[in-house]
Amino acid sequence: MKLNSLLALIMATLSSASWSQQYIISATYMNTTPQVTLASVANLPLEYDVETYKIIYNTIDALGNPTIASGAFCIPISEDCSNFPMAVYEHGTSLRKVDVPSYDVQEAYIGKIFSAGGYNVIMPDYIGMGESPGLHPYCHGESEATATLDMIRAVREGETLGLIPGMTQDNGELFLTGYSQGGHAAMATHKYVEDNNLLSEFNILASAPCSGPYEITGAMADTILAASYSNPGYIVYLMASYQSVYGNLYNTYSDILRSPYDEIVVPYFNGNNTSLGMGSLNNQLPTIIQELVVDSVLQNFLNSASDFSHPLWQAMSDNDNHDWVPTRPVRMYYCTGDEQVSFQNALAAEATMQGNGADNVEAIYMGDGMHNECVLPSLSDVYYWFDTLRTPCNTNGLEVVKLDGVEIFPNPVIDELEIQIVSPGKNQIIISDGFGKRVEYIQNVQNSINISMSDYDSGCYFIEVRMKDNSVIQKVIKE
């Protein structure tokens, strides 16, 4: 069914639908993924099989007009556990409308893995992707946020109406993460919630944007304007999407792009692209921006770098999301070898936010890998961090995520904490405070170690021991 026909059918259906269905349109079962499959892929301590549903819901587009959007929703299957926390995974850049979680692409496994660890997981396709009509407003922060939040509203509404079998009411805790463009979307969603005083509805315990372009006018612009950029398709995607939102960048592609590129890009950004991917586009465009963009356009853009008078600078500035003051914990993960999204985005955001007075913001170095190599270490660390902050299911007293081979005592502790590890090796110990902020990181621990906590403030801490094949997290009280 064509997108316009689908939209018309849904709007007609809505006119006779119950008023109680404000957001959710449909929830369609997609598949069940076994725990053993997800655990073998992720090498993480996962507990649950996962059911995935395709959600179609009402939201607004980048101009504030009513539209529809879609996404994938994952729930852990459990007979004796309910009221799971909610987590959001925002996907990376995609050009084809079908390269999104609701079409069960490979990236959707990230959300399934988090769900197998005990989360109801939201994976929005974004506006203009999946079943949503029109061109996707790429790296447009507000529409990334509203598409995400309206999907959360939709699945909560679906649970109330009994439209999602097996889903129980979430426990009110919300965690945000995403990779690449998804890092920008996760940050934009967190910022939107706090800017609009929505924490009572969306109780964000932490956000963990990964390898995202938070400072589009700074670190990202520097990358794009470098001598050579490996992903020139991103440049055109940004200009096409901002033209669709702001309407003041160009009239036709020939106004901004050299020939023959002004004609090559047309089918990629026609708002109905289901077959042409970013790899194909990158292969047809020059990696040197002077060979891609019309001289006068590029020169005008460069000349206005100091005052942002060019409309493209203004659009980029409107979608920067590094300059604000989060009140909930934020960790930005990065790798220094990232050739697509400069790691300086994370460092600039950390410096700016901390300079603004934010005291629970941290940029986390995950090695020197390239963009795709940074995915696994970053999201694994995010998983473990979120696990220290969430309320586990059916808890009594202190929760210990315990695997064989580690003893941590005494608990409560006054002065010195002892950790004994059965398996020798280059084990790691990470100590985080009750807000999830890392306070100590110890590498190359062999069998045992004594850690002085006499200078620690009284309160709750999380001790994470990472070994070769498993991980242990224990909550410890410092008296």
C-alpha positions in Angstrom: 0.0 0.0 0.0 1.3 3.4 -0.9 2.2 5.7 2.0 -0.4 8.4 1.0 -3.1 5.8 0.8 -2.2 4.3 4.1 -2.2 7.8 5.7 -5.7 8.5 4.2 -7.0 5.2 5.5 -5.7 5.8 9.0 -7.1 9.3 9.2 -10.5 8.1 8.0 -10.4 5.3 10.6 -9.5 7.8 13.3 -12.6 9.9 12.7 -14.7 7.0 14.0 -12.3 5.7 16.6 -12.7 6.0 20.3 -11.4 9.2 21.7 -9.4 7.2 24.2 -7.0 6.2 21.4 -5.2 9.6 21.2 -1.8 8.2 20.1 -1.8 4.6 19.2 -3.2 3.5 15.8 -2.1 -0.2 15.7 0.2 -2.7 17.4 1.2 -5.6 15.2 3.1 -8.6 16.5 6.4 -9.1 14.5 8.4 -11.9 16.1 9.8 -13.5 19.2 13.6 -13.7 19.6 15.0 -16.3 22.1 17.2 -15.2 25.0 19.9 -17.6 24.0 20.2 -16.0 20.6 20.5 -12.5 22.0 22.9 -13.5 24.7 25.2 -15.2 22.2 25.2 -12.1 20.0 25.8 -9.6 22.8 27.9 -11.6 25.3 25.9 -10.0 28.1 24.0 -11.5 31.0 20.5 -11.5 29.5 17.4 -13.2 31.0 14.4 -13.0 28.8 13.0 -13.9 25.4 11.7 -10.9 23.6 8.5 -10.1 21.7 8.7 -7.3 19.1 5.7 -5.3 17.8 5.3 -2.8 15.1 3.7 0.3 16.4 1.9 2.9 14.2 0.9 6.1 16.0 -0.2 9.7 15.8 2.4 12.5 16.2 3.4 15.7 14.5 5.9 16.5 11.8 8.8 19.0 11.9 6.3 21.8 11.0 3.9 20.9 13.8 1.3 19.3 11.5 -0.5 16.1 12.4 1.1 13.0 10.8 1.7 9.3 11.6 4.9 7.6 12.5 6.1 4.0 13.2 8.6 2.1 15.3 9.5 -1.2 16.9 8.5 -2.0 20.5 10.2 -4.8 22.4 8.9 -6.4 25.6 10.7 -9.1 27.8 8.6 -12.2 28.2 8.3 -13.1 31.9 5.8 -15.0 34.0 6.8 -13.7 37.4 8.2 -10.2 36.6 6.3 -7.1 35.7 6.7 -3.3 35.7 9.9 -3.2 33.8 11.6 0.1 33.2 11.4 1.8 29.7 14.4 2.3 27.5 14.7 4.1 24.2 17.2 3.1 21.4 17.5 5.7 18.7 18.8 4.3 15.4 21.6 5.6 13.2 21.5 7.3 9.8 19.5 5.6 7.1 18.3 6.8 3.7 15.9 4.1 2.7 12.5 4.4 4.4 12.6 0.7 5.1 16.0 0.6 6.9 14.4 1.2 10.2 13.6 -0.9 13.4 9.9 -1.6 12.4 11.2 -3.5 9.4 13.3 -5.6 11.7 16.7 -4.5 10.3 19.9 -5.8 11.9 20.2 -2.6 14.1 16.9 -3.5 15.8 18.8 -6.3 17.6 20.3 -3.6 19.8 16.9 -2.8 21.2 16.1 -6.5 21.5 19.3 -7.1 23.5 18.4 -4.3 26.0 14.9 -5.7 26.2 16.2 -9.2 27.0 18.0 -7.6 30.0 14.6 -6.5 31.4 13.4 -3.3 29.6 10.4 -2.3 27.6 12.3 -0.9 24.6 11.1 1.9 22.2 12.8 2.2 18.8 11.2 5.0 16.8 11.7 5.0 13.0 11.6 8.8 13.0 9.4 11.2 11.0 9.6 10.5 7.3 10.9 7.0 7.8 9.1 3.6 8.0 5.3 4.3 7.5 5.7 8.1 8.0 5.1 10.1 4.8 7.5 12.6 3.3 11.3 13.3 3.6 12.9 12.5 6.9 14.1 15.7 8.6 17.6 14.4 9.3 19.2 15.7 12.5 16.2 17.9 13.3 16.2 17.7 17.1 12.6 18.7 17.9 11.0 16.2 15.5 13.4 13.4 16.7 12.2 14.2 20.3 8.5 14.4 19.6 8.5 11.2 17.5 10.2 9.5 20.4 7.9 10.8 23.2 4.7 10.3 21.3 5.7 6.7 20.7 6.2 6.2 24.4 2.7 7.7 24.9 1.4 5.4 22.3 2.7 2.2 23.8 1.6 3.2 27.3 -1.8 3.9 25.8 -1.7 0.6 24.1 -1.0 -1.2 27.4 -4.0 0.6 29.0 -6.3 -0.5 26.2 -5.0 -4.0 26.0 -3.6 -3.7 22.5 -0.2 -5.1 23.3 -0.5 -8.6 24.7 2.0 -9.5 27.4 2.9 -5.8 28.1 2.4 -4.6 31.7 2.6 -1.1 32.9 6.2 0.2 33.0 7.7 1.2 36.4 8.0 4.9 35.4 11.8 4.8 34.9 13.1 5.9 31.5 16.6 5.5 29.9 17.7 7.0 26.6 20.5 5.9 24.3 21.2 5.9 20.6 24.1 5.7 18.2 25.3 8.1 15.5 22.3 10.1 14.4 20.6 8.2 17.2 23.1 9.9 19.6 21.8 13.2 18.4 18.2 12.0 18.8 18.8 10.7 22.3 20.3 14.0 23.4 17.6 16.0 21.6 14.9 13.9 23.4 16.5 14.4 26.8 16.9 18.2 26.2 13.3 18.5 25.0 11.9 16.8 28.1 13.9 19.0 30.5 13.3 22.2 28.4 9.5 21.6 28.5 9.2 20.4 32.1 8.1 16.9 31.2 10.2 14.9 33.7 7.0 14.1 35.7 5.7 12.2 32.6 9.1 11.0 31.3 11.2 10.2 34.3 14.6 10.1 32.7 17.0 8.4 35.1 19.9 8.7 32.6 20.8 9.3 29.0 23.7 7.8 27.1 24.1 9.3 23.6 26.9 7.5 21.6 29.0 9.0 18.8 26.5 11.7 17.9 26.8 15.1 16.2 25.8 17.3 19.2 27.8 20.4 18.1 26.7 20.6 14.5 28.0 24.1 14.1 31.4 23.3 15.6 32.9 19.8 15.7 30.6 18.4 13.0 31.1 21.4 10.7 34.9 21.1 11.1 34.6 17.4 10.0 32.5 18.1 7.0 34.7 21.0 5.9 37.9 19.1 6.2 40.2 18.4 3.2 38.3 15.1 2.6 35.1 13.7 4.2 34.3 10.0 3.7 30.5 10.5 3.8 29.5 13.3 1.5 26.0 12.0 1.4 25.5 13.2 4.9 26.1 16.8 3.7 23.4 16.6 1.1 21.0 14.8 3.5 21.5 17.7 6.0 20.8 20.4 3.4 17.8 18.6 1.9 16.2 18.0 5.3 16.8 21.5 6.6 15.3 22.9 3.3 12.2 20.8 4.0 11.9 22.3 7.5 13.1 25.9 7.1 12.4 26.4 3.4 15.1 29.1 2.8 18.3 27.2 1.6 17.7 26.7 -2.1 15.0 26.4 -4.8 16.5 23.4 -6.7 19.6 21.2 -6.1 21.4 23.0 -9.0 21.4 26.1 -6.8 23.7 24.4 -4.3 25.3 21.4 -6.0 27.6 21.1 -8.9 26.6 19.1 -12.0 26.1 16.1 -12.3 25.5 15.7 -8.5 22.5 18.0 -8.6 20.7 15.4 -10.7 22.2 12.3 -9.0 20.8 13.1 -5.6 17.2 13.7 -6.6 15.8 10.1 -6.2 17.5 9.7 -2.9 15.6 12.6 -1.3 12.2 12.4 -3.0 10.4 11.5 0.3 9.6 8.0 -0.9 13.0 6.3 -1.3 12.8 2.6 -0.4 15.6 1.3 -2.5 18.6 3.7 -2.6 21.0 3.6 0.3 23.7 5.9 1.7 26.5 3.7 0.5 25.3 4.0 -3.0 25.1 7.8 -2.7 28.5 8.2 -1.1 30.1 6.2 -4.0 28.7 8.7 -6.5 29.7 11.9 -4.7 33.2 13.5 -4.3 34.8 13.4 -0.9 36.1 17.0 -1.3 33.3 19.5 -0.6 34.7 22.1 -3.1 34.0 19.6 -5.8 30.4 19.0 -4.6 29.0 22.4 -3.6 28.7 25.4 -5.9 31.6 27.8 -5.3 29.5 30.9 -4.4 27.4 28.9 -2.0 30.4 27.4 -0.2 32.1 30.8 0.0 29.1 32.6 1.4 28.7 29.8 3.9 32.4 30.0 5.0 32.3 33.9 5.1 29.4 33.8 7.6 31.0 31.3 10.0 31.6 33.9 12.6 28.1 35.4 12.8 25.9 32.5 11.5 24.2 34.9 9.1 23.9 32.2 6.4 20.6 30.3 6.6 22.4 26.9 6.7 24.4 28.0 9.8 21.1 29.1 11.4 19.5 25.8 10.7 22.5 23.9 12.1 22.6 26.1 15.1 18.9 25.5 15.7 19.7 21.8 16.0 22.8 22.0 18.1 22.1 20.2 21.4 25.3 20.5 23.3 24.7 23.9 25.1 22.2 23.3 27.9 22.1 22.1 31.6 20.8 18.6 32.1 19.7 17.8 35.7 19.7 14.1 35.1 22.9 12.1 34.4 24.4 12.1 30.9 27.2 10.1 29.5 28.4 10.6 25.9 30.4 7.7 24.5 33.1 8.3 21.8 36.0 6.8 20.0 38.9 8.9 18.8 39.2 7.1 15.4 35.6 8.0 14.4 35.8 9.1 10.7 32.1 9.9 10.4 31.2 11.8 13.5 34.1 13.6 15.2 34.8 12.6 18.9 35.2 16.3 19.5 31.4 16.5 19.6 31.4 14.7 22.9 34.3 16.7 24.4 32.7 20.0 23.3 29.3 19.0 24.8 31.0 17.9 28.0 33.0 21.1 28.4 30.0 23.3 27.5 27.5 21.6 29.8 29.9 21.5 32.7 30.7 25.2 32.1 27.0 25.9 32.3 26.9 24.3 35.7 25.9 20.7 34.9 27.6 18.4 37.5 26.6 15.0 36.2 27.8 15.0 32.6 30.7 13.0 31.4 32.3 12.1 28.0 33.4 8.4 28.1 36.4 7.4 26.0 35.9 3.9 24.5 39.2 3.5 22.6 40.6 4.6 19.2 38.2 2.6 17.0 36.4 3.9 13.9 32.7 4.7 13.8 31.4 1.2 13.3 34.0 -0.3 15.7 32.8 1.9 18.5 29.3 0.5 18.6 29.8 -2.7 20.6 32.1 -1.3 23.4 29.9 1.8 23.8 26.5 0.2 24.0 27.9 -2.6 26.2 29.1 0.0 28.7 25.7 1.8 28.4 23.9 -1.5 29.2 26.0 -2.0 32.4 25.6 1.6 33.4 21.8 1.6 33.1 21.7 -1.7 35.0 23.3 0.1 38.0 20.5 2.7 38.0 17.3 0.9 37.3 15.0 -0.7 39.8 15.2 -4.4 39.3 12.0 -6.5 39.2 10.6 -7.8 42.4 13.5 -6.6 44.6 13.9 -7.2 48.3 16.7 -5.4 50.1 20.0 -4.8 48.3 20.0 -6.1 44.8 23.0 -8.1 43.7 23.4 -9.1 40.1 25.6 -12.1 41.0 27.5 -14.5 38.9 30.0 -17.1 40.0 33.5 -16.0 40.8 33.3 -12.7 42.8 32.9 -11.8 46.4 32.5 -8.1 47.5 32.5 -7.4 51.2 31.7 -6.0 53.8 28.4 -4.4 52.9 27.7 -1.9 54.4 31.3 -0.7 54.4 33.0 1.9 56.6 36.6 2.1 55.5 37.9 -0.7 53.3 36.1 -2.8 50.7 37.6 -6.1 49.7 36.9 -7.7 46.3 38.0 -11.3 45.6 38.0 -12.6 42.0 38.3 -16.3 41.4 39.5 -16.0 37.8 42.9 -14.2 37.4 43.3 -11.9 34.5 43.1 -8.3 33.4 39.8 -7.6 35.3 38.3 -4.2 35.6 36.5 -2.6 38.5 34.3 0.4 38.1 32.8 2.3 41.0 29.8 4.6 40.4 27.8 6.8 42.8 24.1 6.6 43.3 23.5 8.8 40.3 25.6 6.6 38.0 28.6 9.0 37.9 31.8 7.1 37.6 34.1 7.9 40.6 36.8 5.3 40.3 38.1 3.0 37.5 40.7 0.3 38.2 42.3 -1.8 35.5 44.4 -5.0 35.4 43.1 -6.4 38.7 44.2 -10.0 39.3 42.7 -12.1 42.1 41.9 -9.6 44.8 42.1 -6.0 45.8 41.4 -3.8 48.8 39.8 -0.4 48.0 39.9 2.4 50.6 36.5 4.1 50.8 37.2 6.1 53.9 37.2 9.4 51.9 33.9 8.5 50.1 30.8 10.4 51.1 28.1 8.3 52.8 25.5 6.8 50.5 24.9 4.2 47.8 27.6 3.1 45.4 27.6 0.5 42.6 30.6 -1.8 42.3 31.0 -3.4 38.9 33.6 -6.2 38.2 34.2 -6.9 34.6 35.9 -10.2 33.8 36.6 -11.9 30.5 33.4 -13.8 30.2 30.9 -12.2 32.6 30.2 -9.2 34.8 29.0 -8.7 38.4 27.3 -5.5 39.7 26.7 -5.1 43.4 25.1 -2.2 45.3 27.1 -1.2 48.3 26.2 1.2 51.2 29.0 3.4 52.5 28.4 4.4 56.1 
